[in-house]
């Protein structure tokens, strides 16, 4: 999937860059995923699973939201579901 211009990729890149001494490798370790996965996310070569998107939202304190990775239709579905079951970050 080519997601290079996704809001999620851009926001995650900015969030990591804004954290002094924090790296893609640190985030990968925090989330128990490979550094390669984080690299793919920030460059837009991959999109996270819903579960990983939820973890990213929680880890970034909402700076990168689950919906930032979704297209308009998916974001609408997610919004409806989160109203039914509660937000991804608890």
N, C-alpha and C positions, 0 to 999 in steps of 0.2 A: 504494500500500500504506500502510495506517495502522499505523505502528509506534511511535507516540508513547510507549508505555510499555515499549518494548524495553529490555533491559539495555544493549545496545550504545549506544543514543542517550543514555541517562542517564550511562553511564560515560564516553563520549567528551566529553560536555558538562562533566562534573566534571574530567576530565583536562585539557582546555583551560583551564578556569577556574583550575585549580591551578598552571598554568605562568605565572609572572610575565612579563609582556610578550609572551606568546604568544597569538596570535589565531586565529580560524577562517581568516582570510586567509593567515596564516603556514603553517598546516597544509596548506591547499590548495596553496600554492606548493611546499612540501616534497614533496607527493605528486603534483604535476603534474595536479591536478584543479581545477575551478572552485570559487570561494568559495561559489557557489550550491549546489554538491553537498554541501559540508561543512555548510552551513546546513540543507539538507534532512536530512542524517544526524542532526545533533544535535537537530533538532526532531521527528524520527521520521517525516517525510514521505517518506523514501526509505530503502532498505536497500542497503548496498554490494554490489557484485559480490563473488564469492569472492576474486578477485584483489585488489580494493581492501580487503576485510576483512583479508587477509593483510598488506598493507602497513600498515594501521592497527595491527594487532597488533605488527608489528615496530617501527613508529615510536613507539608508546606504551610499548614495553618490556613488553608483556603486560598492561598495565593494561586494555586493551580487547581481548578475545580474539575470534577468528573466531567461536567458538561463541556469543558474546554476542548476535550478530545473528540466530541461527538458532532455529527452533522445535525442540521436543524431538526430533522425528523426524529433522530435518536435522542436528541436533547429534550424534545417534547415528551417522548415516551419516558425518559428518565425522570423528568419533573413530575409527571403523573404518578409514577411508581414511588418516588420518594415522598410524595404527599400521602400515599397509602401506607407505607411501611416506615417512614422516617428518613432523615437525611443519612447519607453515607458515612458521615463522621460521627454519628451517634447523637 
